[in-house]
Amino acid sequence: QVQLVESGGGLAQPGGSLRLSCAASGSGFRIYTMAWYRQAPEKQRDLVASSSIGGSTNYADSVKGRFTISRDNAKATVYLQMNSLTPEDTGVYYCNRVFNGRTYFDWGQGTQVTVSS
C-alpha cells in the first residue's frame, strides 16, 4: 500500500506564500493522476488541484491563478505552490491519487495551513 506524507504547511499572512509537498512511497507514481485536497474547518474535503500523467493540470476556481501544482516523478513527489493566500485558504491539505474519478489510497495525515494576520 502506498503511503502519502504531506508537509510544508504552517502559518502565513494574507498575501503570503507556502509550498506544500507530498511524497508517495512505492513504485508507479509516474502513472498516477495526483491531486491536492483541502478540508476547511467543519467543511468537507474539496479538490484544489490535480496533475495528470499527460501533464495537464486542473484547478478549483477559487485557486486559479494563485496555486500551481507540479510533480517530480523521479522523487515521487507532488507539490502545491500557493501564492496570494487568503484566510479562506485555511485548512488541512491532503494529497491523493485520483483514479476513475475517486481517490485511491488511504489518506495521509495532511498538513495544516493557516492564513491569518
Sine and cosine of phi, psi and omega as CSV:
sin_phi,cos_phi,sin_psi,cos_psi,sin_omega,cos_omega
0.00,0.00,0.75,-0.67,0.03,-1.00
-0.96,0.30,0.67,-0.74,0.10,-0.99
-0.95,-0.30,0.63,-0.77,-0.02,-1.00
-0.91,-0.41,0.77,-0.64,-0.02,-1.00
-0.81,-0.59,0.93,-0.37,0.01,-1.00
-1.00,-0.06,0.53,-0.85,0.03,-1.00
-0.41,-0.91,0.18,-0.98,0.10,-1.00
0.97,-0.25,-0.10,1.00,0.00,-1.00
-0.95,0.31,0.05,-1.00,0.01,-1.00
0.32,-0.95,-0.30,-0.95,0.01,-1.00
-0.99,-0.15,0.77,-0.64,0.04,-1.00
-0.74,-0.68,0.48,-0.88,0.08,-1.00
-0.99,0.11,0.44,-0.90,0.11,-0.99
-0.80,0.60,0.71,-0.70,-0.07,-1.00
1.00,0.01,-0.14,0.99,-0.03,-1.00
-0.99,0.12,-0.11,-0.99,-0.06,-1.00
-0.71,-0.71,0.46,-0.89,0.15,-0.99
-0.58,-0.81,0.45,-0.89,0.09,-1.00
-0.83,-0.55,0.88,-0.48,0.01,-1.00
-0.99,-0.11,0.50,-0.86,0.07,-1.00
-0.79,-0.62,0.52,-0.86,0.08,-1.00
-0.67,-0.74,0.91,-0.41,0.01,-1.00
-0.98,-0.19,0.73,-0.68,0.00,-1.00
-0.93,-0.36,0.73,-0.69,0.05,-1.00
-0.99,0.12,0.19,-0.98,0.07,-1.00
0.99,0.17,-0.05,-1.00,-0.04,-1.00
-0.96,-0.27,0.18,-0.98,0.07,-1.00
0.99,-0.15,-0.05,1.00,-0.11,-0.99
-0.82,0.58,-0.63,0.78,-0.14,-0.99
-0.91,0.42,-0.26,0.96,0.01,-1.00
-0.98,-0.20,0.06,1.00,-0.04,-1.00
-1.00,0.01,0.62,-0.79,0.35,-0.94
-0.99,0.12,0.84,-0.54,-0.05,-1.00
-0.93,-0.38,0.50,-0.87,-0.05,-1.00
-0.59,-0.81,0.42,-0.91,0.15,-0.99
-0.96,-0.29,0.63,-0.78,0.03,-1.00
-0.81,-0.59,0.42,-0.91,0.03,-1.00
-0.77,-0.64,0.70,-0.71,0.10,-1.00
-0.85,-0.52,0.97,-0.26,0.05,-1.00
-0.98,0.22,0.35,-0.94,-0.01,-1.00
-0.80,0.60,0.79,-0.61,0.06,-1.00
0.88,0.48,0.45,0.90,0.04,-1.00
-0.77,-0.64,0.25,-0.97,0.01,-1.00
-0.97,0.25,0.27,-0.96,0.03,-1.00
-0.99,0.16,0.82,-0.57,-0.08,-1.00
-0.88,-0.48,0.52,-0.85,0.06,-1.00
-0.94,0.33,0.73,-0.69,0.01,-1.00
-0.96,-0.29,-0.72,0.69,-0.05,-1.00
-0.36,-0.93,0.47,-0.88,0.04,-1.00
-0.65,-0.76,0.42,-0.91,-0.01,-1.00
-0.70,-0.71,0.88,-0.47,-0.05,-1.00
-1.00,-0.01,0.18,-0.98,-0.01,-1.00
-0.93,0.37,-0.36,0.93,0.02,-1.00
-0.99,0.11,-0.08,1.00,0.03,-1.00
0.99,-0.14,-0.10,0.99,0.01,-1.00
-0.97,0.23,0.48,-0.88,0.00,-1.00
-0.77,-0.63,0.47,-0.88,0.05,-1.00
-0.67,-0.74,0.52,-0.85,-0.06,-1.00
-0.71,-0.71,0.52,-0.86,0.18,-0.98
-0.91,0.41,0.53,-0.85,-0.03,-1.00
-0.83,0.55,-0.57,0.82,-0.08,-1.00
-0.93,0.38,-0.30,0.95,-0.06,-1.00
-0.88,-0.47,-0.06,1.00,-0.02,-1.00
-0.84,0.54,0.71,-0.70,-0.01,-1.00
0.99,0.10,-0.17,0.98,-0.02,-1.00
-0.89,-0.45,-0.57,0.82,-0.04,-1.00
-0.95,-0.32,0.54,-0.84,0.06,-1.00
-0.71,-0.70,0.82,-0.57,0.07,-1.00
-0.99,-0.11,0.65,-0.76,0.05,-1.00
-0.54,-0.84,0.18,-0.98,-0.05,-1.00
-0.53,-0.85,0.46,-0.89,0.11,-0.99
-0.83,-0.56,0.99,-0.17,-0.08,-1.00
-0.90,0.43,-0.54,0.84,0.00,-1.00
-0.90,0.43,-0.52,0.86,0.01,-1.00
-0.99,-0.15,0.01,1.00,-0.04,-1.00
0.78,0.63,0.74,0.67,-0.08,-1.00
-0.72,-0.69,0.66,-0.75,0.10,-0.99
-0.89,-0.46,0.60,-0.80,-0.08,-1.00
-0.87,-0.49,0.37,-0.93,0.14,-0.99
-0.69,-0.73,0.95,-0.31,0.09,-1.00
-1.00,0.04,0.85,-0.52,-0.07,-1.00
-0.89,-0.45,0.89,-0.45,0.01,-1.00
-0.89,-0.45,0.26,-0.97,0.04,-1.00
0.76,0.65,0.74,0.67,-0.07,-1.00
-0.90,0.44,0.55,-0.83,0.07,-1.00
-0.81,-0.59,0.30,-0.95,0.03,-1.00
-0.84,0.54,-0.44,0.90,0.01,-1.00
-0.94,0.34,-0.20,0.98,0.06,-1.00
-1.00,0.09,-0.07,1.00,0.02,-1.00
-0.89,0.46,0.70,-0.72,0.04,-1.00
0.32,-0.95,-0.01,-1.00,0.10,-0.99
-0.99,-0.10,0.77,-0.63,-0.05,-1.00
-0.97,-0.24,0.73,-0.68,-0.01,-1.00
-0.80,-0.60,0.41,-0.91,0.16,-0.99
-0.87,-0.50,0.33,-0.94,0.06,-1.00
-0.23,-0.97,0.30,-0.95,0.14,-0.99
-0.99,0.15,0.63,-0.78,0.09,-1.00
-0.95,-0.32,0.81,-0.59,-0.02,-1.00
-0.63,-0.77,0.83,-0.56,-0.05,-1.00
0.79,0.62,0.64,0.76,0.10,-1.00
0.98,0.20,0.11,0.99,-0.02,-1.00
-0.75,-0.67,0.38,-0.93,0.09,-1.00
-0.96,0.29,0.47,-0.88,-0.22,-0.97
-0.92,-0.39,-0.65,0.76,-0.08,-1.00
-0.98,-0.18,0.25,-0.97,0.16,-0.99
-0.88,0.47,0.57,-0.82,0.01,-1.00
-0.94,0.35,0.56,-0.83,0.14,-0.99
-0.99,0.15,-0.24,-0.97,-0.05,-1.00
-0.99,0.14,-0.24,0.97,-0.02,-1.00
0.97,0.26,0.13,-0.99,0.06,-1.00
-0.70,-0.71,0.76,-0.65,-0.10,-0.99
-0.99,0.17,0.76,-0.65,0.12,-0.99
-0.88,-0.48,0.82,-0.57,0.04,-1.00
-0.82,-0.57,0.83,-0.55,0.01,-1.00
-0.92,-0.38,0.92,-0.38,-0.08,-1.00
-0.37,-0.93,0.52,-0.85,0.07,-1.00
-1.00,-0.06,0.00,0.00,0.00,0.00
